[in-house]
Amino acid sequence: MAQDASNNAQAPNTIGPVVVSPAKPKGTSRSEADTQGGARRTKRVAARNTRKPLPPAPPAPVSSEAAPTPLNTNVVATSATRLGLTVLQTPATVEVVDQQTMREQGYRTTTETAQGAVGVLSGDAAGAPGGFSMRGFTFSSVNVLYNGISIGPQGITSRVMDTSNLDRVEFLKGPSSLMSGLDAIGGSVNYVNRQPTTGPIKNELDGSIDSLGTYRTHFGSGGSTLIPGLDYRVDIGQSKIASFIDGDYQDLTNFSAQLNYRVTDSFKVFGAIEYKRDDGHAYWGTPLVPVSFAGPFARNGVVSGTAISTFDGSVLGPLTVDSRTLHTNYNVADNSTGAQELWLRGGFEWALSNDITLKNQAYDYNARRHWIDSETYGFDLATSTIDRDRFFVTHKQQVAGDNTDLTWNSSFLGMENRFATQLQVSRNDITFTQEGNGGFPADTVSVLDPDPGLYGMMSPNIRNSRLDTIAGSFEDRLKLTPMFALIGGVRVDDFTLSRNGVNFDGTIPDGQPFTKNWQPVSYRAAYTFEPIRNLVFYSMYATAYDPAAAGIFSLSPGTPLDLTSSRIYETGVKQLLWDGKAEWTLSVYDLARRNVYVAINDTTSTLAGEIRTKGVEFAAAVRPVENVKLWGNVAFTAAHYSNFFFNGVSADGNTPSNVAPVIINAGASYRLNNWRWPVEFGGSVRHVGNRYLYEDDLTTMQAYTTADVYAFVDIPGRDLPWQGLQTMRVTFRVRNLTNTLYAAWSDPGYPDQVFLGAPRTFELAASAKW
């Protein structure tokens, strides 16, 4: 559960995205699972060129109607560098999923945008939706950003989000505290809103419905107003994400708007607002049962191995999923989850000279979230029933901050130099009101046709946390020759955490109130070598840090208050060729996270050692002819614990949860342009290797392969009965074509259950533009 567990931000101040052309001449306790998986509830677990460069023009927002290159490497990913470098020129592995890709591949939520990404897994755990697994790290070890701004650990703050108002999603792989501060161990994921455009007003209307009952509607509009220099963008969306699990759904509402105003050729301002609301019921997973209980209803190929019961410590196994429970929801009847979020952002961009640009962005974020659930569903070997618990938590959060950026293009001893620096100040206040009676209300229900019951009496604890941050950073690129450049940066943070609270019985928590200060330093050092145009070799070393024992808002004097240290060695090559019609990237890395702590009970943690990850990632895409697209990628990941002891026994070599040794994605599409109504056919295949449910590596979520196919027709305005429409696209899509049953995700804080993937569904969608 996304919560305080102590009981038992960066912003790219650019006004719009930039697209440029390349220049020519396991074994751990439940608390340790929360270190990997976010600050959710800590519960008991029974044993388990030399000339001076031309100044860049102020970035003009552009539309993402067409992917500039097959892998989008000529896009500037603002979460990867503040130097304004394209992905091709950035010495790191960066992947950009743009709005066109989201529409073509049918990515409805931010979680789904990872389905074609290189080596990325994602899942919507009920207590921490919108989670990612990258390079051996999951949940809050992957930082989630909103227009470059961090609002706290993913396991606490993330929600199910629709993609209709997003311009792109940026995946930056590996330790990257230089860019986003805390929690960027496996990498970061940055959601970038759609931006105002300069030119004629363009409108779009989208709608879809599928065989599960999911529907989506969206209206968007953007362009120049009658006031010279004033551009706008507005997006309004309403959707219902339905589920194959009984009673599970999410209603999503989103409104976002932004105004850009160019006061002069050198000075512009912007203001933005976004309101999001989600509300619904939750699915916390399908319980694992012994094969001996399921009998002929045991489903092979989903899970294997054994498990240790959370409730009584008994050994269960061999395990399976019972086909009679594939749609069963074990939550209480009055379960509820929801949030309301409001973003306000504003700032300016000022070209002080031809070489110096100053940017500023101030922001204010407010959120209220709640969960009321029965969460853990453990099979009881003695009674062949499901043991359940209860938990509730609410959040009241406010994040306010200001970022000031300066970029300077100059020369040093005749060599081209680009410098960027940022000063960030922010305050993050959050109050948790959560179940605090210590035992967590519990009951027992039947495996088949369970009586949901009601939550019952609540006993709230209150925890208040405030994180004050001052951060200064700089980056620099020095081109020693037209082919060879040195790139590096340093970031210094000053964090001050203050916490206090009161228990449900009026007592004060042990060790509170308290205050703790940290001053970590992170950096990145790299080079790029471009022997021929658009063929770039690079190597880099980077570091990151996060709390050692829990999420930042879950720390208390009873847990270690140190920060972990992480580092990565990475080398790779990127190439854009064939006149921009083909691209490929290759990266090899070695990543280590040291000083990992494991909680041995509610108040004591011990040093466990480190997590090591090595891997290879390859991606390629080509457009051999105008109407054909081919793409594919593969990631090999070897992640394991080192110097790690679980219940006093060495667990060296255990693999963290939700980490697949291999992930393969491939897709193709063919467009018939010469028909009166152009038609496109396409599809994709995804293979995910075996993963472990929990750090003891006893339960395996078995490998799976899924496929999606789609076809759409573009009807030109001349053949439409409605005046003014430019075009209408009608799309038919089949997800999980082979109706594969598979374990898609796990929350290691709940090792008795898995999250199943959705069965085959059919979707019909239409979108109009005018």
N, C-alpha and C positions, 0 to 999 in steps of 0.2 A: 504494500500500500504506500502511496506517496505521502510521506508523513515525517515528522520528527521521530527519531528512534531512540532518543536518550532515556526515555522512560524505563525500562525494566530494571561591465560588459562592453563590450567593444562595439562600435558602430562605424561603418564605412560612410563618411559624411558626404559621399557623392549623391547627387539628386537622382541619378538614374543609372541603369546598367550600361556598360560600354562594350561595344563590339568594334574591334579594329582589324584592319588588314595587316598582315605581317609586313615589316619594313622591307623594302627592297634594298640595290647595292647596299586434481580437484580435491580434494578432501578439505573441507572447511566448514565452519559453523554457519548458521543462518545469518549471523552478523557479517561474516566475511562475504557471504553472497550479496549482502546489501552494499558492501564496499564496491563490488563489481556492478551491482544492479540497481543502485540508487538508494536513497534514504527511505526505504520502506520499513515496515514493522520489523523489529528484532524480536524473534520468538525462539523458544527453546527448540532444539532439534535433538531428538534421541539419536545417539551415536550415528553420524551421516556427511667605330669610325673616329678619327681623332678630332674632328671638328666639333665645335660646340653644338649640342643638339638643339633642334628647333623646339620652342616651347609647345607643350601640348595644349590644344584648344580646350576650353571648358567642355566637359563631356555632355554631349547632347543625347537625351534619352532616345532610344531607338526601339522599334518593335522587334519581337522575337518571332515574327511570322514564319521565317525560314531559318533553319539551322545554317549558320554561315559556313561551317565545314562539318564533315561527317561526325567528328567527335567533339566539336565545339572548342577546339584548342586555341582559336583566335579570339575567344571571349576573355575579358578581364574578370577573374573571380576575386571579388573584393575581400572575401574572407581568407584568401590564401596569401595576399601581399597587399601592402599599401603603396607600392611603387608604381602601380598602374601597368604592370606587366601582364601579358597574355598568359593563358595556361601553358602555351608552348614554351614561353620564355621563363616560366616559374620553376625553380629547382625543387619540385615536390610533385607528388602524385595528386592531381586534382581532376575531378570529374564534374561536368556540368550537365544536368538534366533540364532542358529548357521546356517552355510551355508547349511547343510543337510536339516534342517527344511525349509529353504527358498526354496530349490529345490523341496522338496516333496509337500509343501503346495502352491507352485507357487507364492511366494512373489517376485514380480518383482521390486518394488521400496521400499525405506525405509519406506514410509508411510504405505505400505501394511504389513510390518513386525509386526505392532501392531494388526493385525486382529485376532490373536489367543492369544495375551498377556492378562494377568489378569488385568481387570479393565482399560484398555487403549483404548482411542479413538484416531483417527488421521484423518487428512484431508489436502487436497491441496487447501487451499484458494489461489486465484490468486496472492494476494499481499504478502502472507506469506506461501508458500508451505511447505510441510513437517512438519506440526504442530501437536502437541500431546495434549491430555487432560488426566491428571493423578491426582487422589485424589483431585478433585475439582478445579484444576488450568489448564490453557490452554496457548497456544502460548508461549510468551516469559517468562512465569512463569515456564516453563519446559526447562531446559538448554539442548542444543544440542551440543555434543562434537564430535570431529573428532580425533580418536586415542588419546582420552583424552584431547584434546586441545579445549578450548573455543575461538571462534572468534567474539563473540558478541551476542546480543539478537536474538533469533530464528526468530522473526518477521521481522528482517532486513536481516539476513544473509543466511537463509536456502534456499535450492533449491530442485527441484525434482531430486532424485538420484536413479540410478540403483543399484541393490544389487549384481551384478555378481562379483565385485571385493572385496566384504566384507567377512571376516571370520565369523563375528558375530555382533549382535546388543545387547547391554546391557541396560536393563531398571532398574534403581535404583529409588525406590519409596520414596517420601517424602523429606522434607528439607535436603539439603546435601551440604551446602556451604563449609564444611570441605574439600570436595573433588574437587569442581569445582567453588567455588567463587560465583559471582553474578548469580541471576536468578534461582537458583535451589530450587524453592519453592515446586512445585508439584513433583519434582524429576529431573532426568537427563536421557538423551538417548545418548549412546556412540556408534559411528560407528567405528569398528576396521577392518582395511584392512587385506586382506589375506597376509600371511607371508612366507618368504623362508623356505624351509624344507631341512633337511640333508638326503641324500640318492639318489637313482636313479632319473633321471629327469622324471617327469610325466606331460603329456599334456592333455588338454581338449578343446573341441570345442562344443559350444552350439548354438542353434537357435530355434526360435519359431515365430508363427504368429497366430493371432486370428481373429475372425469374424468382429471386428471393424477396422482392419487394423494395429493394434499394431504389431510390429515385434521387435525381439531382436537377436543380434549376440554377441558372446563372445568367445575369445580365451585366455586361461591361460596356463602358463608353470612355473614349479618350480622344484628345486632340487639342487644337488651339481655340481659345475663346475669342470673342469680339474685342477684348482688351488686348492690345498689342503686347506681346511678351508673356502673356498668361496662358499656361497650358494646364490641362487637368486629366485625371484618370479616376473613374468610379467603378467599383465592382460590388455587386450584391449577389449573394448566394444563399440558397436554402436547400438542404438535402437531408435524407434519412438513410443512414447506413444500416441496412437490415442484416440479419444473420441467419445461419442455418441452425443455430442454437435457440431453443425455445425461450421466448421472452427477451432475447438480447437484441438491442438496437441503440443507435445514437442519432438524435436529431441535431443537426448542425445549422447554425445561422451565422453569416459573415457579411460585414459591410466594411469596405475600405475605400478611402478617397485621399487624393493628394493633389495639391496645387503647386506648380512651379512658376515663379515669376522672375523674368530677367529684367532687373531694374536698369542696368546698363550692359554694354557688351562684356564688361569685366566683373559684374556683380549680380548675383541672383540669389533668391531666397526660396524656401519651400516650407510647406506645412502639410502634415499628414495625420489622419485619424483612422483607427481600425477598431471595430467592435466585433467580438466573437462570442458565441454562446453555444454550448453543447449540453445536452440533457438526455438521459436514457437509463437503461439497465445494463448490467455487466455480466460477462462470462469470464469466470476465473479459471476455467480449464476443465478438462475431462479426467476423472480419477483413473489411475492405473489399478488394475485388479489382477490377481493370479490367474494363470491359464486354467488352473484347476477349477476356479469358480466360473469362468466364462464358458468353458467346455466348447461345444460346437459353435458358439458365438464369438470365439476368440478371433481377432483380426490379425493376420500375419503381416509383417512388413512395416509396422507402425513404430513399435517400441520393442526392446528386448532387454534382458538382464534382470537384475533384482533391485530392491529398494528397501530402505529402513523406515518404518512407519514413524511419522512425526509425533503421533500421540502416545504409542506404547513401546516403541523401539523394536518391535518384532520385525523379522526379516521376511519380506514378501517376494515371491517369485517362483518360477519365471513369470514375468509380467506380460500383460497384453492390454489391449483396449477392447472392451465388450461392445459388439455391434449393436446391442440393444440400448446403449447409452450415447450414441453418436450425436443425438440432438438434445440430450437431457441437460437442463440447467439445475445445478444444485444450490443456487443462491436462495436466500429468503425471499418471500413474496414481496416485501416492502423494500427491497434493495433499490438503491438510487445512486447515480453518479452524474455529476454535472459541473459546469464552470461558466463564469462570465468574465471576459477579459476586455480591457480597454487600453489601447495604445494612443498616445499623443506624441508626435515628433515634429520638430521644426529646426530650421537652421539656415545657413547661408554658405555660399561659395564665392570667394573673392580672389580674382587674379591680380595680385599686388603689382606684378610686372610680367614681362614675357616669360620669366623663368620661375616665379614664385607664386604658389597658390595656397591660400588659407581657407580652411573649411571648418565649420562648427555645426554640431548637432546636439540639441538638448532633447531629452525624452522623459516621459512619465508613463509607467505601466502599472495598472491596477488589476487585481484578479481575486475572485472568490471561487473556491473549489470545494467539492464535498464528495465523500464516499460513505455509503452505509451498506454493509455487505456481510454475508457469510463467505469466507475466503478460502479456507483450507479444507480439502476433501480427502481424508485419508481412509483407505480401506482397513477395516477392522477384521483381522484374521480370525478372531475368536467368535465373532457374531455374524460375519459376512455382511456387514453393513458399512455405511459411510459415516465416519466421525467428522463433525463440522465445528467451526468456531465462529466468532463474531468480531467485527471491528468497524469502527467509524472514525472519520477524521474530517475536519474542515480546515481550509486555508483562507487567510486574509493576507494578501501580499501587495506591497507597493515597492516599485523600483524606480528611482529617479536618478538621472545622471546627465553628464555633459562631456562630449568628446571634442577636442580641438586637434585638427590635423594640419600639418604644414608640409608641402612638397617643394623641392628646389632642384631644378635642372641646371647643372653647371659643368665646368671642366676642371680637372686636376692634373697639372703638369701636361696639359694638352690632351688628356684622356677624358672621354665622356663619363659624367658622374650624375647619378640620380639619388636624391636623399629624401627620406620621408620620416616624419616624427609625429607622435601622438601623445597628448596628455588626456587622461581619462579620470573622472571623478564620479563616484556613484554611491548610492545608499540603497540597500536591499533590506526591507523590513518584512518579516513574515510571522504570523501568529498561527499556531496549530492548536486546535481544540480536538481532542482525540480520546478514544476509549482508554481508560486508565485503571481499571479495577484489578489489574495484575493477572487474573486467571483467564480472561477473555471468555465471555459466555459461550457455552458449547452445548451441542446435542448430537443425536444420532438419527440418521434417516436410512431408508431402504435404498439399495443400489438401483433398483428398478422402480420407477414411478414414485420418487420420493415426495413426501409431504413437505412443501417449502417452509411452512411456518412463518413466524415474524421475528424481527430482530430482538425485541425485548427492551429491557431497561438499559439506559446509557449512563455511564459514569465518566464524565469528562475531566481530563487533565488539560491544563493550558500551558503552552510553551511559547515564549516570545524570543525571537532572534533578530539581530540586526548586524548586517555585514557592511562596513564602510570600506571603500576601496579607493586608493589613489594609485594610478599606474602611469608610468612614463616609458615610452619605447621609441626605438628608431630603427630604420632599415636603410641600407645603402647598396647601390650597385655601381661598381667601378669597372668600366670596359678597358682592360689593359690593351686589348687589340680589338679590331672589328669582330673577331671570332671568339675571343675569350673574355669572360667577365667574372669578377668576384662579387658575391652577394652575401650579405649577412645582416644580422640585427640582434638587438639586446632589449629586454624588457625587465623593468624593476617594478614590483608590486609592493604595496603596503596594505595589508588586510588587517582589519580589527573586527573581531567577532564578539558580540555581547549577547548573553543569554540569561533569561530568568523565567520563572514559572511558578505554578501552584498546582498541587495534586487535587484530585476530585474530593478528597477528604479534608482539604484545607491545609495540609502539610506542605512544606517547601522541599523541592527535590534536593537530594544530596548534591553538594558541590555548587549549587546555584544560589544567587547569581554569580556569574564569572565573566571575565574578559580575557581574550587571547589575541596576540598580535603576531603576524608573520610578515617577513620581507623576502620572499623568494626572488631569484634572478633566473631568467630563462633566455635562451638564445638560439640562433640558427646560423650556421656557417656553410656556404655552398659555392659552387662554381657552375657556370654553363659554358659549353664549348660548341660552337656552331660552325663546323668546317665548310659546310655548304649550306646555302640558304634553306631554312626550314627543316634542317636536320640538327637536333640539339641533344648533346650528351650532357648529363649533369650528375653531380654527387652532392650530398648534403649530410650534415650532422645537426640534430635539433634536440631540444629538451622540453620537458613539461613537468608539472607537479599537480597534486591534488591531495586532499586529506588522506591520511594513512588508514584510518580505521572505519570511517563512515562518511556520509555526505556532510558538507560544511555545516548544514543546519541541524545535524544530529550529534555533533560533538558535545562532550561534557567532560568534566574532570575525571570521570570513571573510564574514559576511553583515551587511547594515545592521541596526543594533540599535535604530533609531528606531521609534516607533509612527506609524501612519497616523492621519489625522484625517478624520472623516466627519460630515456634517451633512445635515439634511433640513428642508425647508419643506413643510408639509402643511396643507391645509384641507379641510373636508368637512361633511357633514350626515348625521344619523341620525334616523329617525322610527319610532316604534311607534304604530300607529293601529288603528282599527276594533276597539276593545275588546280589544287584544292579539292580534288574529288576523292582522295584516299588519305587515311591517317592511320598511324599505329603508335602505340606506346608500350614500353616494357620497363618494369621496375623490379629491383631486388632489394630486400631490406632485412635488417636485424634490429629488433626492438626489445628493450628490457625495462621492466618496472620494478624498482627495488623498494625495500623496506615495507613490504606488504604485511599488514597485521591481520590476525584472525582472532575473533572474540571467543573465549573459552567459556564465558558465562555472561550474564547481563552486565557485569561491572568490570570485568577483567579481559584484557586482550594480550596477545603474545605475538612476538615477531615471527613471521612465517617464512620470510625469504623473498623470492622474486618470481615474476612471471616473465618468461622469455618467449619471443615469437620471431620466427623467420619465415619469409615468404617470397613468392614470385607472382607478379601480376602482369597480364598481357591483355591488351585490347586492340581491336582493329575494326575499321569500317571503310567501306568503299562504295562509290556510286559509279559503276563501270559505264553505264549509259544513263541518260537523263531519267528514265522511268524505273530504274532498278536500284534498290538499296540492300546492302548486305552488311551485317555487323555481327561481332562475336567477341567474347572475352572469357578468360579463365584465370582463376586465382588459386594458388596452392599455399596453404597456411599450416605451419607447424607451431602450435602454441602449447606450452607446458609450464607447470610449476617447478621451481628449483628450491632446494633447501627447505622443503615444505613438509610439515608434520601435521597429521590429522588424527586427533584423539590419541596422540602419543606414538603413532605409527607413521613412518616415512611415506609420503605420498608424492615423492619426486616423480616427475613425468606425467602426472595427471593433467588433463586438458580442461581449461575453464569451460563453463557451460555456453551453449549457443555458438560454438566455434566449429566450423566445418573445415575439414582438411582440403576439400576441393569444392569450388563453385564454378559452374560453367553456364554461360548464357549465350544464346545465338538467335538471330532473327533475320528475316528477309521480307521484302515487299516488292510488288510489281504493279506499276500503274499504267493503265490503258488511256493514254492522253488523246488518241485520235478519235475516240468515240464522241458523239454529241454530248453525252454526259460522262465525263471521265470517271473511271472506276479504279480503285486500288484494292489489291488483295495482299494480306500480310499475316505474319505469325511469328511466334517466338517460342523457344524451348529453354527450360531452366532445370539444371541438375544441381542438387545440394547433397553433399556427402553426409556421413554419420556425424551426429553431434551428441554431446552428453547433456543430460538434464540438469545435473548437479555436480559440484566439484569433487565428489567422491568417485565419479566415473562409473557408478554401479548401473545406472540406467541409460541406455542408448536410444536416442531418437534416430531411427534408421533413415538411410538415404532415400531420396525421392526424386522423381522427374515429372515435371508438369509442362503443359503446352497450352498456349492461347492462340486463337486465330481471329481474324477480323476481315471485314470487307466494307468499304464505304463508297458512295457515289456522290459526286459533286454536281449539283444541279445549278446551272447558270441562271442568273436573274431573268433572262429573256424567256425562260420556260416556266417561270413561277407566276402564280396568279396575283401575288402581292407586289404592288408597285414599290420601287426603290430598293428592293433586295438585290445585293450584289451576287450572292451565291448561297446555297443551302447544302449542307452535307448531312447525309443520312448514313448511319453506321450500324452494322450488325456485328456483334462480338460474342465469341464463346470463350469463357474462361475455364481453365482446368479441363481441357477437351476430353481427356481420358478418364475423368472422374476419379482421379487418384485420391486415396485416403492416406494422409500423412500427418506427422507431428511437425507443425510449422515453427513452434517457438516454445520456450519455457521461461518461467520466472524462478530462478534458483531459490528464492525465498519461500517457494511453495513446491517442494520436491515430490509431492504426492500426485501431481497432475501435469498434463501437458495441454497446450493450445493446439487444437486441430486446424488444419487448413480447410478452406471452404470447398464444397463439392462443385461439380460442373454447374455453371450458370450461363444463362443466355441474356444478352443485353441489347436493347434497341435505343439508339441515341440520334438526336438531330441538333444541328447548330446552324444558325443563320447569321449573315453579316450584311451590313448596309452602311 
